[in-house]
């Protein structure tokens, strides 16, 4: 199971096995869960700053 965390501009993306499951707009505080089954209270990985990849549009 591959978990990838990406921080781009003011948006946080969480991918699991190449599929977007969670997105958060950091400057507004809004968030959207795309895959409820992959992101629930039984998920073994928590969302923290550890493992976040910072990307720029350069």
CHARMM-style PDB file with segment names, atoms N, HN, CA, C and O in Angstrom:
ATOM      1  N   UNK     1       0.857  -1.169   0.000  1.00  0.00      PROA
ATOM      2  CA  UNK     1       0.000   0.000   0.000  1.00  0.00      PROA
ATOM      3  C   UNK     1       0.901   1.229   0.000  1.00  0.00      PROA
ATOM      4  O   UNK     1       1.684   1.429   0.928  1.00  0.00      PROA
ATOM      5  N   UNK     2       0.791   2.047  -1.036  1.00  0.00      PROA
ATOM      6  HN  UNK     2       0.154   1.885  -1.790  1.00  0.00      PROA
ATOM      7  CA  UNK     2       1.603   3.254  -1.168  1.00  0.00      PROA
ATOM      8  C   UNK     2       0.784   4.475  -0.762  1.00  0.00      PROA
ATOM      9  O   UNK     2      -0.288   4.728  -1.310  1.00  0.00      PROA
ATOM     10  N   UNK     3       1.301   5.223   0.200  1.00  0.00      PROA
ATOM     11  HN  UNK     3       2.172   5.018   0.646  1.00  0.00      PROA
ATOM     12  CA  UNK     3       0.670   6.459   0.659  1.00  0.00      PROA
ATOM     13  C   UNK     3       1.560   7.612   0.219  1.00  0.00      PROA
ATOM     14  O   UNK     3       2.743   7.640   0.560  1.00  0.00      PROA
ATOM     15  N   UNK     4       1.015   8.561  -0.529  1.00  0.00      PROA
ATOM     16  HN  UNK     4       0.054   8.538  -0.806  1.00  0.00      PROA
ATOM     17  CA  UNK     4       1.774   9.727  -0.988  1.00  0.00      PROA
ATOM     18  C   UNK     4       1.044  10.977  -0.537  1.00  0.00      PROA
ATOM     19  O   UNK     4      -0.152  11.139  -0.783  1.00  0.00      PROA
ATOM     20  N   UNK     5       1.790  11.874   0.138  1.00  0.00      PROA
ATOM     21  HN  UNK     5       2.761  11.743   0.338  1.00  0.00      PROA
ATOM     22  CA  UNK     5       1.246  13.141   0.613  1.00  0.00      PROA
ATOM     23  C   UNK     5       1.935  14.263  -0.156  1.00  0.00      PROA
ATOM     24  O   UNK     5       3.164  14.331  -0.190  1.00  0.00      PROA
ATOM     25  N   UNK     6       1.148  15.143  -0.773  1.00  0.00      PROA
ATOM     26  HN  UNK     6       0.150  15.088  -0.746  1.00  0.00      PROA
ATOM     27  CA  UNK     6       1.696  16.219  -1.597  1.00  0.00      PROA
ATOM     28  C   UNK     6       1.130  17.546  -1.119  1.00  0.00      PROA
ATOM     29  O   UNK     6      -0.075  17.677  -0.904  1.00  0.00      PROA
ATOM     30  N   UNK     7       2.011  18.530  -0.955  1.00  0.00      PROA
ATOM     31  HN  UNK     7       2.990  18.424  -1.129  1.00  0.00      PROA
ATOM     32  CA  UNK     7       1.607  19.885  -0.608  1.00  0.00      PROA
ATOM     33  C   UNK     7       1.987  20.785  -1.769  1.00  0.00      PROA
ATOM     34  O   UNK     7       3.174  20.998  -2.017  1.00  0.00      PROA
ATOM     35  N   UNK     8       0.998  21.321  -2.492  1.00  0.00      PROA
ATOM     36  HN  UNK     8       0.034  21.147  -2.290  1.00  0.00      PROA
ATOM     37  CA  UNK     8       1.229  22.157  -3.660  1.00  0.00      PROA
ATOM     38  C   UNK     8       0.470  23.464  -3.472  1.00  0.00      PROA
ATOM     39  O   UNK     8      -0.751  23.466  -3.311  1.00  0.00      PROA
ATOM     40  N   UNK     9       1.203  24.576  -3.492  1.00  0.00      PROA
ATOM     41  HN  UNK     9       2.194  24.574  -3.622  1.00  0.00      PROA
ATOM     42  CA  UNK     9       0.642  25.902  -3.251  1.00  0.00      PROA
ATOM     43  C   UNK     9      -0.074  25.890  -1.904  1.00  0.00      PROA
ATOM     44  O   UNK     9       0.582  25.713  -0.877  1.00  0.00      PROA
ATOM     45  N   UNK    10      -1.380  26.071  -1.869  1.00  0.00      PROA
ATOM     46  HN  UNK    10      -1.913  26.215  -2.703  1.00  0.00      PROA
ATOM     47  CA  UNK    10      -2.142  26.068  -0.619  1.00  0.00      PROA
ATOM     48  C   UNK    10      -3.106  24.887  -0.587  1.00  0.00      PROA
ATOM     49  O   UNK    10      -4.193  24.977  -0.017  1.00  0.00      PROA
ATOM     50  N   UNK    11      -2.699  23.778  -1.202  1.00  0.00      PROA
ATOM     51  HN  UNK    11      -1.815  23.705  -1.665  1.00  0.00      PROA
ATOM     52  CA  UNK    11      -3.545  22.595  -1.258  1.00  0.00      PROA
ATOM     53  C   UNK    11      -2.754  21.364  -0.816  1.00  0.00      PROA
ATOM     54  O   UNK    11      -1.590  21.193  -1.178  1.00  0.00      PROA
ATOM     55  N   UNK    12      -3.405  20.517  -0.030  1.00  0.00      PROA
ATOM     56  HN  UNK    12      -4.350  20.656   0.264  1.00  0.00      PROA
ATOM     57  CA  UNK    12      -2.815  19.264   0.439  1.00  0.00      PROA
ATOM     58  C   UNK    12      -3.559  18.116  -0.223  1.00  0.00      PROA
ATOM     59  O   UNK    12      -4.789  18.079  -0.201  1.00  0.00      PROA
ATOM     60  N   UNK    13      -2.821  17.175  -0.812  1.00  0.00      PROA
ATOM     61  HN  UNK    13      -1.822  17.205  -0.829  1.00  0.00      PROA
ATOM     62  CA  UNK    13      -3.396  16.015  -1.478  1.00  0.00      PROA
ATOM     63  C   UNK    13      -2.890  14.751  -0.796  1.00  0.00      PROA
ATOM     64  O   UNK    13      -1.719  14.665  -0.425  1.00  0.00      PROA
ATOM     65  N   UNK    14      -3.769  13.776  -0.632  1.00  0.00      PROA
ATOM     66  HN  UNK    14      -4.720  13.846  -0.933  1.00  0.00      PROA
ATOM     67  CA  UNK    14      -3.380  12.477  -0.087  1.00  0.00      PROA
ATOM     68  C   UNK    14      -3.798  11.407  -1.092  1.00  0.00      PROA
ATOM     69  O   UNK    14      -4.977  11.260  -1.417  1.00  0.00      PROA
ATOM     70  N   UNK    15      -2.797  10.661  -1.578  1.00  0.00      PROA
ATOM     71  HN  UNK    15      -1.840  10.780  -1.314  1.00  0.00      PROA
ATOM     72  CA  UNK    15      -3.032   9.592  -2.542  1.00  0.00      PROA
ATOM     73  C   UNK    15      -2.771   8.253  -1.877  1.00  0.00      PROA
ATOM     74  O   UNK    15      -1.843   8.124  -1.079  1.00  0.00      PROA
ATOM     75  N   UNK    16      -3.577   7.264  -2.198  1.00  0.00      PROA
ATOM     76  HN  UNK    16      -4.331   7.369  -2.847  1.00  0.00      PROA
ATOM     77  CA  UNK    16      -3.346   5.904  -1.737  1.00  0.00      PROA
ATOM     78  C   UNK    16      -3.386   5.000  -2.962  1.00  0.00      PROA
ATOM     79  O   UNK    16      -4.398   4.918  -3.657  1.00  0.00      PROA
ATOM     80  N   UNK    17      -2.267   4.323  -3.215  1.00  0.00      PROA
ATOM     81  HN  UNK    17      -1.444   4.390  -2.650  1.00  0.00      PROA
ATOM     82  CA  UNK    17      -2.132   3.458  -4.388  1.00  0.00      PROA
ATOM     83  C   UNK    17      -2.432   4.211  -5.681  1.00  0.00      PROA
ATOM     84  O   UNK    17      -3.074   3.668  -6.581  1.00  0.00      PROA
ATOM     85  N   UNK    18      -1.971   5.465  -5.781  1.00  0.00      PROA
ATOM     86  HN  UNK    18      -1.450   5.906  -5.050  1.00  0.00      PROA
ATOM     87  CA  UNK    18      -2.138   6.263  -6.988  1.00  0.00      PROA
ATOM     88  C   UNK    18      -3.505   6.906  -7.145  1.00  0.00      PROA
ATOM     89  O   UNK    18      -3.745   7.577  -8.149  1.00  0.00      PROA
ATOM     90  N   UNK    19      -4.404   6.728  -6.193  1.00  0.00      PROA
ATOM     91  HN  UNK    19      -4.208   6.183  -5.378  1.00  0.00      PROA
ATOM     92  CA  UNK    19      -5.765   7.266  -6.280  1.00  0.00      PROA
ATOM     93  C   UNK    19      -5.936   8.373  -5.250  1.00  0.00      PROA
ATOM     94  O   UNK    19      -5.608   8.188  -4.078  1.00  0.00      PROA
ATOM     95  N   UNK    20      -6.448   9.524  -5.682  1.00  0.00      PROA
ATOM     96  HN  UNK    20      -6.715   9.674  -6.634  1.00  0.00      PROA
ATOM     97  CA  UNK    20      -6.692  10.637  -4.770  1.00  0.00      PROA
ATOM     98  C   UNK    20      -7.834  10.278  -3.824  1.00  0.00      PROA
ATOM     99  O   UNK    20      -8.943   9.967  -4.258  1.00  0.00      PROA
ATOM    100  N   UNK    21      -7.541  10.327  -2.508  1.00  0.00      PROA
ATOM    101  HN  UNK    21      -6.641  10.580  -2.156  1.00  0.00      PROA
ATOM    102  CA  UNK    21      -8.587   9.986  -1.545  1.00  0.00      PROA
ATOM    103  C   UNK    21      -8.963  11.165  -0.653  1.00  0.00      PROA
ATOM    104  O   UNK    21     -10.019  11.143  -0.021  1.00  0.00      PROA
ATOM    105  N   UNK    22      -8.097  12.216  -0.588  1.00  0.00      PROA
ATOM    106  HN  UNK    22      -7.239  12.233  -1.102  1.00  0.00      PROA
ATOM    107  CA  UNK    22      -8.372  13.337   0.304  1.00  0.00      PROA
ATOM    108  C   UNK    22      -7.696  14.591  -0.239  1.00  0.00      PROA
ATOM    109  O   UNK    22      -6.564  14.538  -0.719  1.00  0.00      PROA
ATOM    110  N   UNK    23      -8.403  15.728  -0.159  1.00  0.00      PROA
ATOM    111  HN  UNK    23      -9.323  15.771   0.231  1.00  0.00      PROA
ATOM    112  CA  UNK    23      -7.846  17.015  -0.565  1.00  0.00      PROA
ATOM    113  C   UNK    23      -8.277  18.063   0.445  1.00  0.00      PROA
ATOM    114  O   UNK    23      -9.425  18.077   0.889  1.00  0.00      PROA
ATOM    115  N   UNK    24      -7.333  18.958   0.811  1.00  0.00      PROA
ATOM    116  HN  UNK    24      -6.400  18.947   0.450  1.00  0.00      PROA
ATOM    117  CA  UNK    24      -7.644  20.036   1.740  1.00  0.00      PROA
ATOM    118  C   UNK    24      -7.071  21.336   1.206  1.00  0.00      PROA
ATOM    119  O   UNK    24      -5.910  21.391   0.799  1.00  0.00      PROA
ATOM    120  N   UNK    25      -7.890  22.383   1.208  1.00  0.00      PROA
ATOM    121  HN  UNK    25      -8.832  22.338   1.538  1.00  0.00      PROA
ATOM    122  CA  UNK    25      -7.463  23.719   0.844  1.00  0.00      PROA
ATOM    123  C   UNK    25      -7.018  24.401   2.131  1.00  0.00      PROA
ATOM    124  O   UNK    25      -7.849  24.736   2.975  1.00  0.00      PROA
ATOM    125  N   UNK    26      -5.711  24.607   2.287  1.00  0.00      PROA
ATOM    126  HN  UNK    26      -5.036  24.335   1.601  1.00  0.00      PROA
ATOM    127  CA  UNK    26      -5.149  25.075   3.547  1.00  0.00      PROA
ATOM    128  C   UNK    26      -5.492  26.526   3.849  1.00  0.00      PROA
ATOM    129  O   UNK    26      -5.658  26.883   5.015  1.00  0.00      PROA
ATOM    130  N   UNK    27      -5.602  27.367   2.837  1.00  0.00      PROA
ATOM    131  HN  UNK    27      -5.467  27.077   1.889  1.00  0.00      PROA
ATOM    132  CA  UNK    27      -5.891  28.777   3.097  1.00  0.00      PROA
ATOM    133  C   UNK    27      -7.362  29.033   3.417  1.00  0.00      PROA
ATOM    134  O   UNK    27      -7.694  30.094   3.945  1.00  0.00      PROA
ATOM    135  N   UNK    28      -8.249  28.087   3.113  1.00  0.00      PROA
ATOM    136  HN  UNK    28      -7.980  27.225   2.685  1.00  0.00      PROA
ATOM    137  CA  UNK    28      -9.676  28.252   3.409  1.00  0.00      PROA
ATOM    138  C   UNK    28     -10.156  27.309   4.507  1.00  0.00      PROA
ATOM    139  O   UNK    28     -11.165  27.582   5.156  1.00  0.00      PROA
ATOM    140  N   UNK    29      -9.446  26.204   4.723  1.00  0.00      PROA
ATOM    141  HN  UNK    29      -8.626  25.982   4.196  1.00  0.00      PROA
ATOM    142  CA  UNK    29      -9.841  25.239   5.742  1.00  0.00      PROA
ATOM    143  C   UNK    29     -10.849  24.208   5.262  1.00  0.00      PROA
ATOM    144  O   UNK    29     -11.300  23.378   6.051  1.00  0.00      PROA
ATOM    145  N   UNK    30     -11.214  24.243   3.974  1.00  0.00      PROA
ATOM    146  HN  UNK    30     -10.847  24.918   3.333  1.00  0.00      PROA
ATOM    147  CA  UNK    30     -12.146  23.262   3.429  1.00  0.00      PROA
ATOM    148  C   UNK    30     -11.413  21.976   3.107  1.00  0.00      PROA
ATOM    149  O   UNK    30     -10.224  21.986   2.788  1.00  0.00      PROA
ATOM    150  N   UNK    31     -12.135  20.866   3.192  1.00  0.00      PROA
ATOM    151  HN  UNK    31     -13.101  20.858   3.451  1.00  0.00      PROA
ATOM    152  CA  UNK    31     -11.548  19.588   2.808  1.00  0.00      PROA
ATOM    153  C   UNK    31     -12.603  18.723   2.139  1.00  0.00      PROA
ATOM    154  O   UNK    31     -13.803  18.942   2.305  1.00  0.00      PROA
ATOM    155  N   UNK    32     -12.138  17.734   1.378  1.00  0.00      PROA
ATOM    156  HN  UNK    32     -11.163  17.556   1.243  1.00  0.00      PROA
ATOM    157  CA  UNK    32     -13.027  16.832   0.653  1.00  0.00      PROA
ATOM    158  C   UNK    32     -12.449  15.432   0.704  1.00  0.00      PROA
ATOM    159  O   UNK    32     -11.284  15.229   0.362  1.00  0.00      PROA
ATOM    160  N   UNK    33     -13.249  14.464   1.125  1.00  0.00      PROA
ATOM    161  HN  UNK    33     -14.195  14.630   1.402  1.00  0.00      PROA
ATOM    162  CA  UNK    33     -12.848  13.060   1.132  1.00  0.00      PROA
ATOM    163  C   UNK    33     -13.434  12.420  -0.117  1.00  0.00      PROA
ATOM    164  O   UNK    33     -14.646  12.456  -0.331  1.00  0.00      PROA
ATOM    165  N   UNK    34     -12.566  11.831  -0.948  1.00  0.00      PROA
ATOM    166  HN  UNK    34     -11.582  11.802  -0.774  1.00  0.00      PROA
ATOM    167  CA  UNK    34     -13.008  11.234  -2.202  1.00  0.00      PROA
ATOM    168  C   UNK    34     -13.272   9.743  -2.074  1.00  0.00      PROA
ATOM    169  O   UNK    34     -14.100   9.208  -2.812  1.00  0.00      PROA
ATOM    170  N   UNK    35     -12.602   9.062  -1.173  1.00  0.00      PROA
ATOM    171  HN  UNK    35     -11.929   9.497  -0.574  1.00  0.00      PROA
ATOM    172  CA  UNK    35     -12.783   7.621  -0.995  1.00  0.00      PROA
ATOM    173  C   UNK    35     -12.986   7.338   0.489  1.00  0.00      PROA
ATOM    174  O   UNK    35     -12.016   7.221   1.237  1.00  0.00      PROA
ATOM    175  N   UNK    36     -14.220   7.228   0.910  1.00  0.00      PROA
ATOM    176  HN  UNK    36     -15.008   7.323   0.302  1.00  0.00      PROA
ATOM    177  CA  UNK    36     -14.549   7.063   2.326  1.00  0.00      PROA
ATOM    178  C   UNK    36     -14.023   5.741   2.869  1.00  0.00      PROA
ATOM    179  O   UNK    36     -13.616   5.678   4.029  1.00  0.00      PROA
ATOM    180  N   UNK    37     -14.021   4.699   2.072  1.00  0.00      PROA
ATOM    181  HN  UNK    37     -14.351   4.750   1.129  1.00  0.00      PROA
ATOM    182  CA  UNK    37     -13.567   3.386   2.541  1.00  0.00      PROA
ATOM    183  C   UNK    37     -12.065   3.384   2.843  1.00  0.00      PROA
ATOM    184  O   UNK    37     -11.624   2.698   3.765  1.00  0.00      PROA
ATOM    185  N   UNK    38     -11.281   4.138   2.080  1.00  0.00      PROA
ATOM    186  HN  UNK    38     -11.639   4.695   1.330  1.00  0.00      PROA
ATOM    187  CA  UNK    38      -9.832   4.175   2.299  1.00  0.00      PROA
ATOM    188  C   UNK    38      -9.457   5.127   3.422  1.00  0.00      PROA
ATOM    189  O   UNK    38      -8.377   4.998   4.000  1.00  0.00      PROA
ATOM    190  N   UNK    39     -10.315   6.073   3.742  1.00  0.00      PROA
ATOM    191  HN  UNK    39     -11.192   6.179   3.273  1.00  0.00      PROA
ATOM    192  CA  UNK    39      -9.997   7.108   4.727  1.00  0.00      PROA
ATOM    193  C   UNK    39     -11.067   7.086   5.813  1.00  0.00      PROA
ATOM    194  O   UNK    39     -12.023   7.860   5.771  1.00  0.00      PROA
ATOM    195  N   UNK    40     -10.900   6.207   6.771  1.00  0.00      PROA
ATOM    196  HN  UNK    40     -10.123   5.578   6.805  1.00  0.00      PROA
ATOM    197  CA  UNK    40     -11.853   6.133   7.870  1.00  0.00      PROA
ATOM    198  C   UNK    40     -11.104   5.927   9.178  1.00  0.00      PROA
ATOM    199  O   UNK    40      -9.877   6.012   9.194  1.00  0.00      PROA
ATOM    200  N   UNK    41     -11.795   5.662  10.257  1.00  0.00      PROA
ATOM    201  HN  UNK    41     -12.792   5.593  10.245  1.00  0.00      PROA
ATOM    202  CA  UNK    41     -11.137   5.558  11.555  1.00  0.00      PROA
ATOM    203  C   UNK    41     -10.262   4.316  11.680  1.00  0.00      PROA
ATOM    204  O   UNK    41      -9.481   4.214  12.626  1.00  0.00      PROA
ATOM    205  N   UNK    42     -10.371   3.378  10.757  1.00  0.00      PROA
ATOM    206  HN  UNK    42     -11.005   3.461   9.988  1.00  0.00      PROA
ATOM    207  CA  UNK    42      -9.566   2.171  10.807  1.00  0.00      PROA
ATOM    208  C   UNK    42      -8.323   2.255   9.913  1.00  0.00      PROA
ATOM    209  O   UNK    42      -7.566   1.288   9.822  1.00  0.00      PROA
ATOM    210  N   UNK    43      -8.104   3.402   9.250  1.00  0.00      PROA
ATOM    211  HN  UNK    43      -8.719   4.188   9.324  1.00  0.00      PROA
ATOM    212  CA  UNK    43      -6.925   3.579   8.409  1.00  0.00      PROA
ATOM    213  C   UNK    43      -5.677   3.607   9.288  1.00  0.00      PROA
ATOM    214  O   UNK    43      -5.658   4.288  10.314  1.00  0.00      PROA
ATOM    215  N   UNK    44      -4.650   2.882   8.900  1.00  0.00      PROA
ATOM    216  HN  UNK    44      -4.666   2.328   8.067  1.00  0.00      PROA
ATOM    217  CA  UNK    44      -3.462   2.740   9.720  1.00  0.00      PROA
ATOM    218  C   UNK    44      -2.516   3.936   9.634  1.00  0.00      PROA
ATOM    219  O   UNK    44      -1.661   4.098  10.505  1.00  0.00      PROA
ATOM    220  N   UNK    45      -2.645   4.775   8.611  1.00  0.00      PROA
ATOM    221  HN  UNK    45      -3.340   4.644   7.903  1.00  0.00      PROA
ATOM    222  CA  UNK    45      -1.757   5.916   8.438  1.00  0.00      PROA
ATOM    223  C   UNK    45      -2.495   7.195   8.752  1.00  0.00      PROA
ATOM    224  O   UNK    45      -3.586   7.432   8.234  1.00  0.00      PROA
ATOM    225  N   UNK    46      -1.906   8.024   9.600  1.00  0.00      PROA
ATOM    226  HN  UNK    46      -1.020   7.831  10.021  1.00  0.00      PROA
ATOM    227  CA  UNK    46      -2.520   9.303   9.914  1.00  0.00      PROA
ATOM    228  C   UNK    46      -1.942  10.386   9.018  1.00  0.00      PROA
ATOM    229  O   UNK    46      -0.858  10.228   8.458  1.00  0.00      PROA
ATOM    230  N   UNK    47      -2.664  11.476   8.887  1.00  0.00      PROA
ATOM    231  HN  UNK    47      -3.545  11.605   9.341  1.00  0.00      PROA
ATOM    232  CA  UNK    47      -2.205  12.597   8.078  1.00  0.00      PROA
ATOM    233  C   UNK    47      -1.390  13.512   8.972  1.00  0.00      PROA
ATOM    234  O   UNK    47      -1.935  14.197   9.838  1.00  0.00      PROA
ATOM    235  N   UNK    48      -0.087  13.520   8.757  1.00  0.00      PROA
ATOM    236  HN  UNK    48       0.356  12.964   8.054  1.00  0.00      PROA
ATOM    237  CA  UNK    48       0.810  14.402   9.498  1.00  0.00      PROA
ATOM    238  C   UNK    48       1.774  15.040   8.517  1.00  0.00      PROA
ATOM    239  O   UNK    48       1.750  14.727   7.327  1.00  0.00      PROA
ATOM    240  N   UNK    49       2.616  15.924   9.004  1.00  0.00      PROA
ATOM    241  HN  UNK    49       2.635  16.178   9.971  1.00  0.00      PROA
ATOM    242  CA  UNK    49       3.595  16.569   8.136  1.00  0.00      PROA
ATOM    243  C   UNK    49       4.702  15.618   7.701  1.00  0.00      PROA
ATOM    244  O   UNK    49       5.394  15.897   6.722  1.00  0.00      PROA
ATOM    245  N   UNK    50       4.885  14.513   8.395  1.00  0.00      PROA
ATOM    246  HN  UNK    50       4.323  14.286   9.190  1.00  0.00      PROA
ATOM    247  CA  UNK    50       5.922  13.557   8.027  1.00  0.00      PROA
ATOM    248  C   UNK    50       5.562  12.901   6.683  1.00  0.00      PROA
ATOM    249  O   UNK    50       4.478  12.340   6.525  1.00  0.00      PROA
ATOM    250  N   UNK    51       6.467  12.980   5.747  1.00  0.00      PROA
ATOM    251  HN  UNK    51       7.348  13.435   5.876  1.00  0.00      PROA
ATOM    252  CA  UNK    51       6.256  12.356   4.456  1.00  0.00      PROA
ATOM    253  C   UNK    51       5.584  13.238   3.423  1.00  0.00      PROA
ATOM    254  O   UNK    51       5.247  12.755   2.342  1.00  0.00      PROA
ATOM    255  N   UNK    52       5.376  14.513   3.713  1.00  0.00      PROA
ATOM    256  HN  UNK    52       5.650  14.906   4.591  1.00  0.00      PROA
ATOM    257  CA  UNK    52       4.746  15.425   2.752  1.00  0.00      PROA
ATOM    258  C   UNK    52       5.787  15.860   1.733  1.00  0.00      PROA
ATOM    259  O   UNK    52       6.897  16.245   2.098  1.00  0.00      PROA
ATOM    260  N   UNK    53       5.428  15.798   0.458  1.00  0.00      PROA
ATOM    261  HN  UNK    53       4.526  15.485   0.161  1.00  0.00      PROA
ATOM    262  CA  UNK    53       6.294  16.248  -0.614  1.00  0.00      PROA
ATOM    263  C   UNK    53       5.845  17.639  -1.029  1.00  0.00      PROA
ATOM    264  O   UNK    53       4.684  17.839  -1.385  1.00  0.00      PROA
ATOM    265  N   UNK    54       6.760  18.601  -0.983  1.00  0.00      PROA
ATOM    266  HN  UNK    54       7.703  18.439  -0.694  1.00  0.00      PROA
ATOM    267  CA  UNK    54       6.453  19.963  -1.409  1.00  0.00      PROA
ATOM    268  C   UNK    54       6.778  20.100  -2.892  1.00  0.00      PROA
ATOM    269  O   UNK    54       7.885  19.783  -3.326  1.00  0.00      PROA
ATOM    270  N   UNK    55       5.805  20.575  -3.664  1.00  0.00      PROA
ATOM    271  HN  UNK    55       4.905  20.832  -3.312  1.00  0.00      PROA
ATOM    272  CA  UNK    55       6.012  20.751  -5.093  1.00  0.00      PROA
ATOM    273  C   UNK    55       5.648  22.177  -5.471  1.00  0.00      PROA
ATOM    274  O   UNK    55       4.711  22.757  -4.920  1.00  0.00      PROA
ATOM    275  N   UNK    56       6.391  22.735  -6.408  1.00  0.00      PROA
ATOM    276  HN  UNK    56       7.151  22.264  -6.856  1.00  0.00      PROA
ATOM    277  CA  UNK    56       6.079  24.066  -6.925  1.00  0.00      PROA
ATOM    278  C   UNK    56       5.760  23.939  -8.413  1.00  0.00      PROA
ATOM    279  O   UNK    56       6.080  22.933  -9.045  1.00  0.00      PROA
ATOM    280  N   UNK    57       5.136  24.959  -8.953  1.00  0.00      PROA
ATOM    281  HN  UNK    57       4.876  25.777  -8.439  1.00  0.00      PROA
ATOM    282  CA  UNK    57       4.737  24.944 -10.368  1.00  0.00      PROA
ATOM    283  C   UNK    57       5.836  25.479 -11.275  1.00  0.00      PROA
ATOM    284  O   UNK    57       5.560  25.844 -12.418  1.00  0.00      PROA
ATOM    285  N   UNK    58       7.070  25.533 -10.799  1.00  0.00      PROA
ATOM    286  HN  UNK    58       7.295  25.235  -9.871  1.00  0.00      PROA
ATOM    287  CA  UNK    58       8.180  26.076 -11.606  1.00  0.00      PROA
ATOM    288  C   UNK    58       8.539  25.156 -12.723  1.00  0.00      PROA
ATOM    289  OT1 UNK    58       9.447  25.452 -13.500  1.00  0.00      PROA
TER     290      UNK     58
END
